[in-house]
Amino acid sequence: MMRRVLWEVPLLLLLVCWVLSSGCSKPGGDQKTEEKTGGKPPVAVEVTRVSATDFNEGIDVVGSLAAKFGADVKSEYAGIVTDIYVNEWVRVKKGTPLAKIDTREMEIIIQKAKAAVEMAKANLLQTEVAGRRADREYDRLLKLKEVGLVTQQNLDDGQTEKEAAAARIEATKAQLKAAEEDLQHTQTRLSKTIIRSPMDGVVSSRGVNVGDLVGEMGSPKVMFKIIDTRTLELTVPVPSAEMEAVRVGQPLTFSTDALPGKTFSGRVMFINPIVNDADRSVKVIAEVENSSEQLKAGVYIKGRILTGKRSGVLRIPRVALLTWDVVEKRGEVLVTEGETARRKTVRTGSVMGDFVEVTSGLSQGDQIITRGGFNLRDGDRVSLQQGSGG
């Protein structure tokens, strides 16, 4: 019995050691396998190549449209409105009657002015008759003087009367002219009791009704607003740091949420020479042709002033930037070298929608990671899949 126990004890110890040695050697084997395969498994990523394109340089702007031509119609003549001929949003031509003001008092004044003209004409006829009589009397005195029947004094008196008659004729003519001018002035004032459109356009608002008093001294009352939207002005602010690139005549393209999917264009016409103290911007006005009248005055727009064109500009998708300092124009991307990811710092330039210009740090044809590289570190292995931008 003792022999059997002594024999089984060594066998048991050998078995325990074998089990322990087998268990201890397994992690070491996995480590060797990991080292053999090159660390953690490769990460699947999407890549695209750095491409070159032509780029229209410009300045992004926002602003609003306004009618270039418009008028606030007021009355020069004080009176009560008796008739309204148009309503809002009606298209009118230059000279179209808009409203009428009470003319009863003015019509009486015109009758008086006409009577004054007729009286001045009658006075002129009388003076002309007297002038002809003085001329005949002077001619008669001349003949009598030749035969010695009148004295020189009589002849001088006749000449004086002739000259006085001519002077009275001229004075009467001046009175007639003044009366006619008074009549014309009164008729002009009467014509102003019919309020007419000063231009072709649309009545954008009406500020009076029948019975309103208009035209009184110092009154700011606007009877009608007329606008012509066939030509619009687009006013936009441009940062003073970029105003050097803006020139008169440059094209401006824009869109508005009021007409989605449509793009419009204009041309820079005026650049304010004064910088706004509040936001250090310069006001720029562009002219927009709107013969179709799709665009309305007052709508908000987003646009771009095109300042130049460059060829061979390198660009990358914005999503490829891991970090991006817009002010310093610096960012970081992951570039693939074979099946290895490398982190690179790049300098950025202009923004092109979903793309960003790269001014240094990359070359055309370089493969950059656009998706899947969020947790990647420099030197990690990757499995490449071509992205939609490749």
Secondary structure, DSSP 8 states (H G I E B T S, - for coil): -HHHHHHHHHHHHHHHHHHHHHHHHHHHHHHHHHHHHTSS--EEEEEEE-EEEEEEEEEEEEEEEEEEEEEEE--SS-EEEEEE---TT-EE-TT-EEEEE--HHHHHHHHHHHHHHHHHHHHHHHHHHHHHHHHHHHHHHHHHHHTT-S-HHHHHHHHHHHHHHHHHHHHHHHHHHHHHHHHHHHHHHHHTTEEE-SSSEEEEEE---TT-EE--TT-----EEEEEEEEEEEEEEEEGGGGGG--TT-EEEEE-TTSTT--EEEEEEEEEEEE-TTT-EEEEEEEEE-TT--S-TT-EEEEEEEEEEEEEEEEEEGGG-SEEETTTTEEEEEEEETTEEEEEEEEEEEEETTEEEEEES--TT-EEEEES-TT--TT-BEEEEE-TT-
